[in-house]
Amino acid sequence: MSNPVLENGQLYEVTIDKLNIRNKPKKNGELLGSLSKGERISVLAASGDWKAFLYQDKLAWVFSKHLKAV
C-alpha cells in the first residue's frame, strides 16, 4: 500500500447507488456505513484507488472508481 497523498478537501460526488465506507483503504476493511448516489464528500487524502474523508469524526475510506470530482 502506498503512502496517502493529501487532497486538500476536493469535493467528489458518489456515482453508484451504494458506496461502502471502510476503516482502511482495502476491500476487506471494516464496513462503517455507506453513501448514496449523489452524496458529496470532501476528500482529505488518497491512497491508490481509495479516497479518505471524515465520517463521524474519523478518517474513513471509499473506492474512488465510484466518485467524480465536482
Residue, then its C-alpha position, 0 to 999 in steps of 0.5 A: m500500500s502506498n503512502p496517502v497523498l493529501e487532497n486538500g478537501q476536493l469535493y467528489e460526488v458518489t456515482i453508484d447507488k451504494l458506496n461502502i465506507r471502510n476503516k482502511p483503504k482495502k476491500n476487506g476493511e471494516l464496513l462503517g456505513s455507506l453513501s448514496k448516489g449523489e452524496r458529496i464528500s470532501v476528500l482529505a487524502a488518497s491512497g491508490d484507488w481509495k479516497a479518505f474523508l471524515y465520517q463521524d469524526k474519523l478518517a474513513w475510506v471509499f473506492s474512488k472508481h465510484l466518485k467524480a470530482v465536482 
